[in-house]
């Protein structure tokens, strides 16, 4: 059963956005729905961050993706959910496969604890488009005992244009396309580093 209202959301006037049925992408389980049923758009995530200084924003995209598409300036933590397997090019798919970051849980737990977040502070999880990584990452964080974990439904880049000269380009909604603070510069204190 989805939670449709949470006290924090009601107080902030943030609209809940429903996800869609689970699907699978490549080798990694991917879905939009979370066990807590808590969702925000990029604009709502930014409002939550501005109105609650205890809120934590986590980017779960691959570092190379961040390098070429940009980074939300208020990001507190960067730990990728999946990583491109640069050692195994998939000739049929004509790309590198994405594989689960086996250290995700330990790395994100340590990073959240370093932020001093309590178990009931808002944790906001963002990937590229809200389609395959933020929801499972949010569930992993929920499994660590955090009770207010949100998935950003339109992610950093948002959705694709359906027509015109730029058809297929991610230019609808999302953090970058909503006029929210972002940059190609990555805060070195936030940037993800692989486990040693």
N, C-alpha and C positions, 0 to 999 in steps of 0.2 A: 504494500500500500504506500503510495507516494505521500510525502508530507507536502501540503500545499501552502502552509504558512509557518513561518518560524518567527518568534518574537523579534529577533534582530531585523529580519526583513520587513516585518510589519512596521517597526519603528522607523525604518529608513525609507519605507514606501517603495521598495524594490519589487518589481514584477517577477513572478516565477515563470520560467519557461520550461515546457515539457519536452522530454527527449523522444526518441523514436525507438522502435524495437531493435534488439541487438543484431549485429551483423558481424562478419568476419573479414579481415583484410590481411592478405599475404599470410605469413606464418605466425602473426601475433594476434591474439584475441582482441577484437576491437568492438566497441559499442558506445552508445551515447548515454544510456541510463546509468544512474548510480544507485547504490544501495540506500543512501540517505534521501535521494530525490531532490537535491538542492542544486539549482541552476541559476546562473546570472548571465546576462549579455556582457560584452566588454564594457559598455557604458555603465551598466549597473555595478560591475566589479570595481571600476574606477570610483564610483560614488561610495561604495562600501569602504574602500581604502581611505578615501578622504574623510569619511565620517567616523571611522573606527581605527584609531592608531594602533590597535592590537591586531588588526587584520594582516595576513601574510599572503603575498602573491608569489606563486611558484610557477615557473616556466618549465615544461617537461619536453621541450623540443630538442632535437639533435643539435649539437654545437655548430655544425656547418650550416644548418638551416638558419640558425640565429644569425650567423655571420653574414649571410646573403640577404636576409629579409628584415633584419632589425630586431630590436629588443624593447619591450615596454620599460620605460625609465623607472617606474616604482617597483620593479621586480626585486623581491627580497632573496629568492632562492632560485638557482638554476640546476636542476638535476634531470637529465633525459630519461624518459620512460623506455624508449627504444633507441638504438643506435644503428646507423648504416654499417653493415658488415663489409668493410673496405677490402677484405681479403678474399671475398667470394663473389665475383661478378656473376650475375644471373643472365646468361646469354639469351634465354627464351624471353624473359621479361625485359631485357635490355637495360638493366639497372642493378644496383647493389641491394640485396635483401635487407630488411630491417629486422633486427633481433633484440629481444628484451635485454635491457640493462640489468644484469644479474645482481648488481650492487644497489639498485634503486632504493629498496626499502631501507637499507642501512644508511645510505648517503642522505636520503631525504629526512630520515628520523634525526640524524645528527645535525643536519642543517636547521630543522625546525627547533630542536632543543637549543641550538646556539642562538636562535632568534629570541629565546625566552618565552615562546608561545605556550600558553596553557592548553589543556585538553578541550576547553570550550571556546577558545578564540577562533574567529573565522579564518579558514584556510581556503584560498582561492587558487584553483589549478587551471592552467591555460596551456593549450597546444596550438597547432596551426589554425584549425578550423572548428574545433570542438567535436570532431567526428570519430577519432580513433584512439586518442591517447589520454586526454584529460579525464575522461570518465573512469577508465581502469586505474589510473594513477590516484584519482580521488578515492576510489574504493580501497586501494592499498593503504592510503593514509587514514581512512576511516578505521580499517582493521588495526591500526596502531593505537586506537582509542580516542581519536579526535572526533568530536561530535557535530561540528559545523563546517563541513567540507563541501565547497561549491565547485562545479564544473562550469567553465566559461563556454557557453553554447556556440558562440561565433568565433572563438579563438583569437589569435593574433592577426591573422590575415583575412578572416572572414570567408564568404562564399564567392563563387565564380559568376562572372557576367554571363548571361544567357544569350546575348545577341550583340551585334555591332562589331567594329574593327578589333575590339579587345575581348571578344568572346572567349571564355575559358580562363581569363585572368582573374585572380582572387582580388577583387576590388569592391566587394559588397560587405559592409559592416565590418566586424572584427575590430581589434584594438587599433591597428594601423590606419584603417580607413574611416575611423570615427572621430578623428581629430584629437585623439588622446596622446599624451606625451610618450614619444618613442624616439629611438636613435639607432644609428648603425654602430655607435660606440657602445661597447659592452663594459659594464662596471667590473674591473678586475676582482673586486671583493665578492662579487656575486657569481662570476663565471665558473662553470663546472670544470672540475679537474678529475680525470679518471682515477680510480683507486690504485694505489701503489702495490 
